[in-house]
Amino acid sequence: MTSKLAKNLQNLDAFWSAMAHRTEKQKEQKSEQQLKIHTNWPNKAWQADFALGYSEKEYPLPAGKSRVTILRPTEHSSEQVKMSLQAMVLPLHETHFNGSSQVEVLTQPDDLPSWAQACSNAFGYSIAPEALLPLLTNPNATLFSYKVDGTIAGTAIAFQSDDVMGVHQVGVDPNFRGQGIAKTLMHHLVDFAKRQDTRLMTLQASKAGLPLYQQMGFSLLAEVYHLEPSQEI
């Protein structure tokens, strides 16, 4: 594993660990890795090293959860790939983008429902506002919104771990797509990250976001698999 991939995954682990989760540890496990399972959104199960040290038979996925790993499951695994994302990195000293006055920082709990709804619309799944509460009080987390006439049209979360700024939940409500909002959000996030004196920006990209990130100078590191129980035929 390269150092940049390690930093990408460390940031993702720190971000997910900032939200409500429980841990399990194998009784006869040689490593110190614990299995972490969210109690609410983002509904993930993972190890800090994103390996597959926990048997899916002994530790089956709870309903509605996805197991996340950088190891592709074997053909005979009881879990299958639900989706895969591309871990990416951008050295911040090599780039410069301007911030935008249309991007605001969310600071009040009363604003969480509208932000959660906009993000839910963007990604096509439900996000409970209360799941975001820990992020509002976490000094490493910053929630951003892009507003059009007072309505949240785009969302993003920046999460800092050491010299890395991780970018998460960059999404645009379907009603506002095609206006360059995602690009404006990303440019703003780069400007924000450089102001925090971080060296690297990391993210996990979907196929839809890949062209924008590559255009900005992000490079590919590895594939990140989201697994679900295999469907019995």
Secondary structure as GFF3:
##gff-version 3
##sequence-region A 1 233
A	DSSP	alpha_helix	3	17	.	.	.	ID=ss1
A	DSSP	beta_strand	21	24	.	.	.	ID=ss2
A	DSSP	beta_strand	35	38	.	.	.	ID=ss3
A	DSSP	beta_strand	44	46	.	.	.	ID=ss4
A	DSSP	beta_strand	66	69	.	.	.	ID=ss5
A	DSSP	beta_strand	79	91	.	.	.	ID=ss6
A	DSSP	three_ten_helix	92	94	.	.	.	ID=ss7
A	DSSP	beta_strand	103	106	.	.	.	ID=ss8
A	DSSP	three_ten_helix	109	111	.	.	.	ID=ss9
A	DSSP	alpha_helix	112	123	.	.	.	ID=ss10
A	DSSP	three_ten_helix	129	132	.	.	.	ID=ss11
A	DSSP	alpha_helix	133	136	.	.	.	ID=ss12
A	DSSP	beta_strand	141	148	.	.	.	ID=ss13
A	DSSP	beta_strand	151	161	.	.	.	ID=ss14
A	DSSP	beta_strand	164	172	.	.	.	ID=ss15
A	DSSP	three_ten_helix	174	176	.	.	.	ID=ss16
A	DSSP	alpha_helix	181	195	.	.	.	ID=ss17
A	DSSP	beta_strand	200	205	.	.	.	ID=ss18
A	DSSP	alpha_helix	210	216	.	.	.	ID=ss19
A	DSSP	beta_strand	219	229	.	.	.	ID=ss20
###
